Amino acid sequence: MSYNKSRKRHSHKAVSTMLVTAMCLSGGAAAFADTTTTAATTTTSAQSTVTASIFSDVASGYWAEKHIYKLASEGIILGDKGKFRPGDSITQEEAITLALRFMNLDSKLPASPVVPDKLKTGNYFKPYVALALQQKLIDQTEEAAATGAKETWGSKKASREWIAKIIVRALGKEADAKVAAAKATTFADNAKISAGARGFVSVAVDLGLTKGVDGNKFDPLGLVTRAQIATFFSRGQSYLNPAYSSVYEGVISELTDSKLTLYMNGKTRSFVLDNRSVFFTSNSETRISKSDLKPYTKVVAIDKVGSAAYVEVTDTKQQVDSIEGTFAKISGDNTIWLSTATGYTPYGYDAGTQFIDQNGKSITAASLTADSTIEIQRETYSPDKKTVMVKVKSGLVNKSGTGTIQSVDLNAKTVTVKDASGSVEQYKVDDYTLVRYQSQIISLAELKPNSVVKYTIKNNVFTNLEVTQSVERTVKGMLVDVNGTSKLVTYKSSGGSLEAKFLGDKPTILVDGIADAGLSDLIADPSAGDQVEITLDAQEKVTRIQVLGRQSEQLTDLNVVSYDSKYKALTVVNAQNKLEVYKLDDKTKLDYNTTQPTLAGVEPLLTKDRRISLIHIGDRVLALQVIYKYEGNFVSANTLAKTVTIQLSSGKLLTLPYTGYTPSIEIYGLANPAVSDIKTGASVTLILTAAQDAVQTLSVKSPMQFEVVSVDPYNNRLRVKAKGVTDEFYVDKAVLLGDNGQSIKLTDLSAGQFINVVFSGRTAVSVQAVKLDLGKVLISDGQSVSVKNFTGVTTSYSVSAGVKVVRNGVVSTNPGSLTTADHVEVRKDENGQLVFTVLNSIVRPFNYYDSTAKEIYVKHDFNDNNYRYGVTLETYVHQGDITLTVQSLKENDNIVLYFNNDKLVEIEKQ
């Protein structure tokens, strides 16, 4: 979204004595001024009365809350005595008023408006309607023809198709609507959409401003509410540069509980944060809290008399880079020197630089000690690259003390301790660290938070940790004896020694597959007892025993012979035709084709020849599964014998019959798939019939890569596109992952992102964001490709396993076609193969930069119409490794412009 910081909005013209008339329209419900006084005494301007304070009838979490408060903060929509009335229908004259405010044309309102008699409207709205005619937002002849003899044009309720025309014209896209006019929409009620509005509806839908209603209908004559039109115009701002004087876009350079400062093209502006400020993100409709704001991220802030009434995070990535090194010294000119293999590197700092130690405490620059490892963080959003933080990663510490354990990180091999003075410090442990409790050597894993310890540190490493007052801890071992009478548990520790502990009053017993397990469910034996984790309290009593492993056995390929419900006795025959009898109980873990398995529910299924698998100890069944599906890799299908063969994960081949002429096959993207569409080795799932005697459905797993078009978190749906085709599907049964494999929410995805989706049949079971990187090729030797991205980080990609190179739309598998002159986008496709897309580029002399439109102009030939390009905060402007601002470019500078999907992503000064 682009905003002009210089042009002023003059909405005070719209509100004065005419306000009384406006507030009386539609019974007072349709007025657009927010005031706490009576209409007769109100003389305040619209600009001064609009705030981002909560409308009393717009509850937190309301579906259109974000859009209502955004437009209210911008002065586009107003309320009435603290209310917004989101459910009221909008009239045509009100919609025109909003459209012109949206276009920021208040300053052009005529002083003596003239409106045709056939477009009768209230006095308050006459200047807007007159201006709308001048701006060709509405057509006099068209509107008069659509107004009935007994209708008043201004107070007529606005229809959905009419609003589509107004919004599309306000965005300057009427030419697109004319092109689309001859093409039918995809709505089921396309025939009901007026011929003159059809193109406008198509454009509005394509831009994502509006959607259909239930049943894939557009409902062209349906009425539009105030909440809906606020949403339409809010979304439309992505396609317009309205240049509101109160809207600012930049990077957070300073953030406190009550203050927000933005850096914008070499300048800064501060805003007050108070209880009127509301916070959102660009990719979500849900409000966030002030604490969710992070320094050095990109935001849009809307000013209300010095306060940030509305703040929207547009990019959550912090615009900083980090350098880690060994601290050497500080010189008198506020310069930190880091020691490197080739010498010393200087980094400046100022009064705003924050210095913290390895425990997060604020320190002074003078507190840094030689040979400490420090991390220097610099902002990357300005040419200055100021140092914003210096953090001590490690310094040399030698001391002894007492304290309490705060946390133990087994992976990082660190222990965090709060010492007697209250300071929280973290130090390393190594293989020589001695950890003791009551004269016993214990493992690092047995240390628990809040344990009181004595310790010794040498060169930042704990050499000794002695627990003087324990809290809850855990030990692992094998159960040797459990005596409920004496309440004594004996176990062999992981070190091999026998130890005995008393049981607590009500110890928790956990055994996988057994609900509400007790002491009797434990298996104790001097040579083959349960492997357990025992939790001990501060008095060394056993409070919890969890079975980690036991000598149970899993049996597959069993067929039921009989089942006696009275004795819960199950007789089976195994693959060697040997009869075996097992006993079920209420604690047996069950799995059959239901979401709520019970013993009573599974018993009717245990009929003769039913195929099952089970886990048992002796004659006791711990878990039982009635087989209803198989997963494996497709081997073949015999259409004559009507069988399907797959290979299970164990390597075993399984052949099953199917009924019908062909098996029922599900493959994403194919309407009527056949056996020939399944590749050998494809991952498949066979769903069995109720009788387990045939394949009911064969679902093929298919990986796909898409670009996200839109996200619908309310219905758990994604709209995507790939290779020119758009599709929608549910993701409620899918695992959602970020580009690093972390768990994410659906709202973390946004339009324009690439995702990899795995389908089982037509059901999405996995969705993962695709990591993208933009940069310059440094090395391409046929075995690897090294790319330096816009932040200066170089990544080497191995291409020995295959690669795709896309240049001007042509795909090659030759990595050698990449050269050090290429600038590329790097990602992986749905099969994990690297894809290098070479950015298109042009070389032009620089002409000038339009800061209002945020566009650069280049010099061009008379017949060349491509001479201006939009610039965003993400556009990387540089000369070599030096980051520049677009304002620093001079006329006739020779520049190279690089484009990714027609978007300008890089400007390189020659």
N, C-alpha and C positions, 0 to 999 in steps of 0.2 A: 504494500500500500504506500503511495507517495502523497506527501502533503507539502504545500507551500507555506512557508513561515511568514510571508510578508503581507499578503493580501488580507484585508479586514472584512469581517461580516458586519453588515449594517441592519441587523434584524430589528433594531428599535423602530424602524419605519413601520414595521408590521403590527406593532402593538402600541396603541395610544387610546384615543377616544373610541376607535373602532372596536376595541377589545370588548366593550360591553355587548355590542351586537354579536360578536363571535361567541361569547360565552353563553348566549341564550339559544344558540342553534341546537337542534336535536334535543331539546329539553335540558341543555347544559352539559350533556354527556360527551359532546364532540369537540369541546373547546380545547385549545392548544396552549393556554397560558397557565403557568404554575404560580399561584398566589395564595396567601393566607388571609387576605382581606376581602371585603365584598367587591363585586364587580364595579359598583358605582364609584368607589374611591380608589381603584387601582390605577396608578400612573407609571409604575415601574416598567422598564424595558424588558423585552423578552430575553435579551442576553443576560441581564442581571438577575432574572428570576429563575433561569434554568440552572439546576444543580444536579449532581449525581446522587443526591440523597434518595433514600429508598421511598418509592411511591407506596402508599399504604395499601394499595390493592395489587401490588406486584410482589408476591411472596418470594423469599429467597429460595432458589431452586426452580422457579417458574421457567418453563421451556424457552421463553423469549427474553428472559431477564437480561442476558448479555447485550442483545441488540437494542433493547429499550434504553438501557442506561448509557450505552455508547452514543446513540443519537441524541439522547437528552443532554449529555455532557457537551455535545457539539452544537447544541442549540437548534437542532433540526426538528425535534419533537418537543412539545411542552405538555404539562399536565394541567389539571384543574383542581385547585385547592388541595394539593397534595396527593391527588389521585391521577392515574393514567387511563383507567377504563380500558384495559387491553382487549376485552371481548366485544366492545362496541364496533359496529360496522362503520367503515370510513365512507364519507361522501366524496363526490367528484371534486368539489371545490377544495375540500380539505386535502385530498390526494395531490392536487395541483400545487397547493401551498407547500406541502412536504417536498415535492419533487424539485421546486425552485430553490428551497432552502438547501436541499441535498446537493444541487448544482452550484450553490454558493452565489446566487444571482440576486440576493436581496438588495444590493446597491443599485441595481438597474430598475427597481420598481418605479413605475411612472407616478408622478405627483398628482396628475389628473387623469386617472385611468378611464378608458373608453371600452365598454364591453357591449357586443351586439345584443339586441333585445332577446334574440332566441337563446342566448347563453345566460339567462337570468341567474344572478348570484347575489349573495349577501354583500353589503358594503365592505365588510372586513376583508373579503376575498377578492374584490374587484381588481386591485393592483396586481395580484398574482395571476388572475385569469387573463388580464390584458397582456401581461408580460409573457405568459405561456403562449398566447397567440403570436406575439412577436418572435418568440424563440422557436415557433413551429412545434411546440410540444403537443399542441392539439390543433386540429383542423376545423375551422368554423363550419364549413359545409358538412363535414363528416359528423360533427357533434350535433348540429341542428337536426340532421336527418335521423339520428338515433334517439332523439328526445321526443317523447309522445306529447300530444296536445295538452294533456292534463298534468304533465310532469314539469318540475322546475329543474333545469339542468344542474344547478349548483348543488342542491340538496339531494339529488338522485344518488342512491347507493351505488358505489363503484363495484363493478363486476370483476371477476378474476381475469378475463381476457382483456378488458379495458385497462386494468392496472398493468398487465404485461406490456401493452403498447406504450404507456406512459414511461415505465422504467426503461425499456429498450431505447426509446427516443432520448430520455435523459442521459443515457450512457453514450449517445452518439452512434448507435448501431442500427439505425433504421435501414441503412443500405443492406446490412446483413439480413434483416427481416424481409426485405423485398426479394432477395435472392432465394430465401427459404420459403417464400409464399406458395410456390407451386408444389412443394413437397409436403406430403401428409405427415402428421405427427404420429407417434407410436401409441397414442392414447386410444382406448376403446371407444370413446365418444368423440373421436376426431371429427365426425360429420356434424357435430353440434357446435363446433368452433367456427365462428364467422370467417368467411374467406379472407376478409381484410385483416383479421387478427391472427390468422394461422401462422404466418411467418414470425410475428412477434412472439407468440407462444413458444415456437421452436427455439428461437434465440434465447429467451428467458430460461428455458429448461436447460439448454446446452451450457449456459453460463452458471448454472447451479443456483439461480436466484429463487426458483420456485420448483415445486415437484407436483406430481399428481395427487389425487386423493385415493381413497379405498377403491379397489377393483380396477386399478390402472385407468382411472378416469381423470380428466382435467377439470371437469365441472366448470365450463367457461362462464356461465351466468351466475355462479355462486358468488356470494358477497365476501368481501375482504375485511378482516378485523384490523383494529389498530395495532395489535401485537404482530399480526402477519405482515402488514406493510412496513413496520419497523424492521422486521427481519429481512424483507426483500431489499430495502434500501441499504441496510447495514452490509449485507453480502455484496451489494452492487458497488461498494466503495473500493473493492479490489480491482475494478475496471475503470476507475475515474480518479483524476487528480484534482479534487475540489479546492485544494489550497486553503483550508480553514485556518484562520490565524491562531486559533487556540489549540491546534493539534501539533504535537512535536514527536519526531521519530529519531531515536538515537540509541546509544549504548550507555548503560548505567555506570557512571564513573564514581559515584558516591551514594551510599545507601545507609541511612540510619532509621531508627524507629519512627522519626517524624520528618525525614527529609529525603528527597530523591533528586539526584543531579544527573542530567543527561549530557553526553558529549555528542555534538552534532556538527559535522563538517568543520572542525576546527574551533567551535565555540561550545560553551557550556550554558545550561540553564537549570536552575533549581526550582523545585516544587515542594510545597508542604504536604505531608501525608497526615491525614487526620481521620476521624470517624466517618467522614463523607466519602472517602476514597474507596473505590471498588477495584478488584483485580481479577483479570481473566487471562487466558492464553489464546493464541490465534487458532489453535487446533482443537479447542474444546468449548462447549457451551456452558460448562460448569464453572462457577466462581471459585477462585483460589484465595488463600489467605495472604496477608502481607508478608508473612514469614517465608512464603514460597518464592518471593523475589530474590534473585541472586545478583551480586555485583557483576559487572562486565558482560551482562546479557543484553540482547536487543529488545527494546520495548517501544510502544507508542504511548504517550502520555497526553491527556486532554486537560488543559489548564482551566481552572475556575477561580479567578481572582487570586492567583498565586498558589492555589492548592491543586493537586493532581486528582481531579474528580474521577477519572477513569484511566486505568493503566492496563495495557494488554501486552503480554510477553509474546514477541514474534519469533524469537530464536532463543532456546534455552541454553545453547552452547556458550560457555564463558569465553570471552575474547581475550584470552591470556595464553602465553607460552611459558614454559619452565626450563630453567637451566640449572643443572646440579653440578657442583664442583667442590674443591677444597679451598676453604677461606684462607687467604694469605695475609691481607692487611686492609686497613682503611686509610686513605690519604685525606688531607685537609680539605680537598675540594668536593667533599661528599661523594667519594668514589670508592666502591668495593672492588678489590682485586681478587680474582680467582686464579689459583695455580693450575696450569695445564701442562701437558707433556712438552709443549713447544714454547712455554713462557707464561706470561701473566696477561689476563684479560680483564679490562676495567668495565664496571657497570655503575652508572650514576644513580643516586637516590636523592629524595628531597624530604621536606617536612611531612608530606602525606604518606610516605612509605611506612608500612607496618613491619615491625620486627617481632618475631615470636620464637620461643625456644621449642625444643622437640616435644614438649608437653602442652603446647598451645598457649603458653603464658606470654604476655607482652613483655618485651625487653627493650633495651636501648641498643643502638648500633655499637656502642663501646663495649657491650657485654660479649660480643663475638670473640671467640678465642681461636688462635692460629691452629690450623690443621683440622678444624671442625668441618664436617660435611654440611654444606648449606644448599638450599634450593632458592633460586631467585625467580620470582614470577613477574613478568612484564606484560602490560596490556598491549594488545595488537590492533586496537581500533583506531589509533592515531599514529601519525608519522613519528611522534616522539618516542613511542614504545617505552613509556615511563615504567620504572620499577615500582610495583604496587605492594610487594610483600617479599620479605627475606625470612626464610624459615630455617632454623637449625635442625638438620636431620639427625646429626649425631656429633657429640663432642666427647672428649676424653674425661671420664668420671671415675674416681677411685674413692670409695667411702664405705662405711658401715652404718646401719641404722635399723629402726623398727618401723613397722607400718602394717597396713592391711592390704590384702590382695584385691585389686579391682577387676582384673581380667587376665586370662591366659590365652594366648594365640599359639596353638600347637603348630600351625603351618608356618607362621612367620618366626616361630621360636622366640617369642617375647613375653614378658610378664610386666604388667602395669601395677604399680604399688602407690598407695597414698601414704606418705611418710608422716611422722609424728607432728610435723608443722602444718600438715594439711596439703602439701604440694603433691601433685599427681605426676609420677615419672614412669617412663617405660624404658626397659633395658633388655638386652638380649640374654638368652641362655644358650649353652652349648653342651656338647657331650660330656664335659667335665664338671658341669654344675651339680653340686651335691644337694639333693632335696630330701629332707628328713622330717619325720613326725614320730614323737615318742620313741626315739632311738631306733626307729625303723627307716630304711631307705624306701621312699615312695617315688612313684613316677610323676612327671610333670602334669600328666592328665588328671592326677588325683588332687591337685591344688584347686581350691574352689574360692570364688569371690567371698570377701569378708573374713577370710582366715587371717589371724594375726601372725606375723612372721618377724624373725630376725634375719638380716641379710648382710652380705658383703659383696661389694661391686669392685671389680678391677678392670680398668680400660673398657668401661661401658658394658661389661658382662657380669652377670651374677655368678659368683664362684660358690656361694653357699646360701641356701634358703631353708630356714628351719621354722616349721609351723609350731608356734607356742600356744595357740588357742585355735582349735579347729572349728569349722562349721561343717555342713554337709559335704561329704566327699564320696567318691565312687572307687570301687576296686573290681577287678575282673579275675575270674578263676573258674574252677570246676567244682560243682557241688559233690561233696562226699557224704554228708549226712544232714538231714533235716529232722529235728526232734521237736514236735509240737508240744510235748508234755513239759520238757525242760526248757523249751523256747530257746534252743541253741542251734545255730547253723555252723556247720563245719565245711570249709572249702579249701581247695588247693590253689594257692595264689599263682599268678603268672610266673613268679620266680621259682615255684616248685615247693614252697613251704606250706605246711598245714596251719590254718588259722581258724579260730572259733570265735563267733560273735553272738551276743544275745539278740533275740528278736524284739523289735519294738511292739507297742500295743496292737496296732492294726497295720501290719506291713502290706504294701501293695505288691501283688504278684502279676507279672505280665508274661504271657506265653502266646506267641503268634498262633492264631487260629482258634484260641480258646477264650471265650468271653467270660469275664468275671472269674478268672483263674484263682485258685487257692493253693495252700501248701501241698495238698494231695496231688495237684497237677504237676508238681516238680518231680524230676527224676534225679535221685541222688545215688551215686555208686562210686566206690573207690577207684574204679578204672574207666567207667564210661558214663559219668554223670553229666548233667546239663552244663554247657558253657554259659556262664551267667555274668551279669554286671550287678554288683551289690552296692546299694547306697547306704552309707553310714551317717548318722547324725552327729552332732557335736559330742554326744556321750558315747559314741562308737556303737550305737545300737542299729540293727538292721531295720530300715524303714521301707526298702523297696528291693525286689529281686526281679530282674528282667532276663529272660532266657534269650541268649544270643544264638545258640545253636545246640542241637541235640542229635543223637544218632537215630533219627527217624529215616524212613525209607519212602520214596515216591514210586508208585506203580502206575504204569500206563497200559493201554491196550487190554483193559479188563472188560469182561462181559458179565452182566448180572445173571446169576442162576435163580436166586430167590431172595426175598426180603421178608422178615418176620417183624411186623410192627410192634408186637407185644414185647419181644425181647430186644428189639432194635438190632437184630442180627442180620448181617448182609453176607450172603454167600456169592462168591464170584469164581470165575474160571480165568486163569491168566493165559498169556500167549503160549505157554507150554502145556496147556490143557490140564493144569493142576488146580484142584478145588481148594479155596481158602475161605475162611470165615472171619469176619471182622464185626466190631460192635460200634454203633453210632451212639451219640448222646447229644444233649442239648447244647454242648459246647463245640460240637463239630462245625468247622467252617465250611459253608456250602456255596456252590457256584453253579447256577443253571440260568436259563434264559429269562431272568427277571431282575428287577432292581432291588427287591426286598426278599431275599431267600429265607426260608424257614424250614425246619425239619418236617413239619406237617405238609409243607408245600412240595418238598422233594420226594416224600415217601411214595405218592402215586406214580412217580416216574421210574421207580426202581423195579421195573418189570423185567421179565426174562429177556435176555439178549440185549438189554440196554447197555450201550458203551459208556464207560466211566473211567476216571482216573482218581487215585486217592493217595494221601500221605498218612502213614500209620506208625505207631510205636507198639510193638507186640500186636495184640488183637484190637487195639483202640484206634479208631479213625480220627485223625486230627483235622483233615480236610478232604472234601469230596467234590468232584466236579462231574456234572452230567454234560457230556460233550455235545455242543451245539454249533461249533465252528472250528475250522482249522485255518492256520495262517502259514504261508510258505511261499516258495517260488514256483511259478508255472513251468511245467515240463511239457505237457502235451494234452490234446483232447482227441479222443477217438470217436468220430461221428457215427461210425458203423456200430461200435459196441456201446455208444452213448456213455462214455466215461471221461473223467477228468483226472489227470495225474499231476500232483505237486510234490515238491521236495520240502520236508519239514526242516526246522532249524537243526534238528539232530542229524540230518543227512539222510534220513529214511524217506523212501518214496511211498506216497499214499495215493491209491487209485480209488475213486468213488464214482458211482453211476449218477446220471442226471435224468430227469424226466422231460418229456416234450421233445420237439423236433431238434432244438438246440438248448443249451443251458441259458438261464437268465443271466445276462452279462451287464455290468455297469462299468462304464469308462467315462471319465469326465471329458466333455467336449464332443462326444459321439452320441447321436440320437438313437441309432439302432446298431450297436456294436455287434460284431460277429467274432467267432473264435479266431479267425484269421487276423483280427486286430490286436490279439494278445501276443506280445513278444515272448519268446522263450527266456526264462529267467526273471520275468516280471514278478514283482511282489503282489500276491493276491490273498484274498480272504474268501474261504468257502463257508457260506452259511447253510446249515443243514435243514432238512425238513424236520417236522416234529417227531417223525418216526426214526430219524437218524439214518435212514436208508438211502438217501439221495441228496444231491446238491440242489438247494433251492435258489441261491444267488451266488454268482461269482463276481466279486468286486475287485477291480484292478487299481493298485496304487499308482497315481500319476503325479509327478512333480511338474509345476507350472510356475512361470514368472510373469508378474503383472506390474503395471503401473497403477497406483491407487487413484481413482477418480474422486471418490467421496467415501466418508465413513459415517455409518448410521449406528451409533452405540446403543440407541434405544431399542432397536430391533435386532442387534447383533448381526448386522449385514455390512458387507463391503461391496462397493461398486468399483470395478476395475476395468482395465483395457490392456489388450495385447495384440500386436499385429493387426491393428485397425478394428478389432472386435471388442465390444463392450459387454460385460456380464456382471451379474450380481449373485451373491451366494451368502448363506448364513455361516457364521463362524462360532456358534455357540458350543459346538462339540470339538473345537480346535484348540490346540496348545498355541499360545501367542508368545513369540520370542523376539527380542531385539536383535540388532545386527551382531552383537557379541554373545548371543545365546541366553541373555538374561530374560527373565519373565517380564512381560509388559501387559498393559491394558489396551483394549481396542482404541481408546481415545489417544493413546500414544502414537497411533498411525495418523498420517495426514495425506492430503491430496498431493500428488507429484512424487511420492515415495515409490520405490520399487520393493516388491515383496515376493518371496518364494512360498508357494502354497503346495502342500501335499494333499491330494484327494484320495479317499478310499471309495471307489465308485464315483458317486456324485456328491459325497460328503467331504467337506474340508476337515482334515484332522490335524493339520499343522500349518501355521502362518509365521514366517520369519522375515523381519525387515532386512533388506539388502544393504550392505555397507557400500557407499560410493566414495570415491576419492578422485579429486581433480588435481592435475599437476603436469610437470614436464618430464619427458623421458630423458634420463641421464645415461643409461647403459642399456643396450639391446644386443646380446651376443648369441641369440639362439637358444641359450639354456636358461637365462633369466633376464628380466626386465626391471630396471630400477627407475622409480618415479619419485620426484621431489614435489610434494604437494604445496598448496598455497600457504601453509603455515611453516614451511621450511623443513618438514620431516621427510626423510627419504626412506622409501620402502622397496625392498627387493622381492620380486615375484618370480618363483620358479615356474617355467613354462614347459618343462620337459614332459609333463603329462598331457599337453595339448592346450591350445589357446584359440580364441577367436579375435580377429582384428577387424573392426568395422571402420571403413573409410569411405565417405561419401555414399553410405548406404550399401556398399558392396562388402560381403563377408569373406575374409581370408583366414586360413588356419596356419599361416606362415608368420611366426613371431619376428622373423628377420625383416619383414616389411616395415617394422617400426624403426624410426630413426631418431637421433637426438634432436631433430628439429620439430618433432611431434609433441603436441600438448594433448593430453588424453583424459578421458573418464575411465576409471577402473572399477569393475564390479565382477561378481560371479553370477552365472546364470543358474537356472533351476537345478542343473545337474552338478553344480559346483565347479564348472569350468570357468576359467578367467576370460573376461571379455574386455578388450581395450577398444574404446570408441574414440577415434581421432577427432579432435575438435576442428570444426571448420573455421577458417580464418580469412581475414582480409587485411590489407595494408593500405592505410590512408593517412594523409596529412590531417592533423587535428585542426578544427576550426574554432569552436567555442563550446562552453558548457552552460546549459540552461538550468540554473539551480531551482527555478520554479517548477519546471516539468521534470526535473531530474533526468535530463537527456543530454548526451553529447552529440555535437554536430561535427561531421567530417567534411572535408572538401571533396567535390565530386564533379564528374562530367555533366554536361547539360542533360544528357539522356538518362543519367543514373538517378533513380528515385530513392535509392537506399543511402541515406546520408545522416540519419539521426537514430539513436539507439538509447533505450532506457538503461539507467545505471541504478543499482541497488547497493545496500550496505555490504552484500556478499560479493560484489564485483571486486576482483583482485586487481588493483592498479599498482604497477611496479616498474622499476628499471633494474634489471638484474635481480639481486637479492634485496634491494632497497624498496620498501613499501612506500607508495606515493598516495597523495590525495588527488582526486580528479581535478580539483581546483588548481593544482600546481602545474597542470599541463598548459603549454603556451601554443599560440597559433603557429601552425606549420610544423609543430613537433611531429615526427614520423612515428606512428603508432600501429601496432598489430592488435586487431580485435579478434578474440576467440569466442566461439559460440557453441553451446551445448543445447541441443533441441531448440535451436533458434533463440535461446536466451543468452545475452551477453554475460559471460562469466569472468573474463579476464581482459585487461588492457595492458599491453606491454609497450613501454616507451623504448624506442630504438636508440 
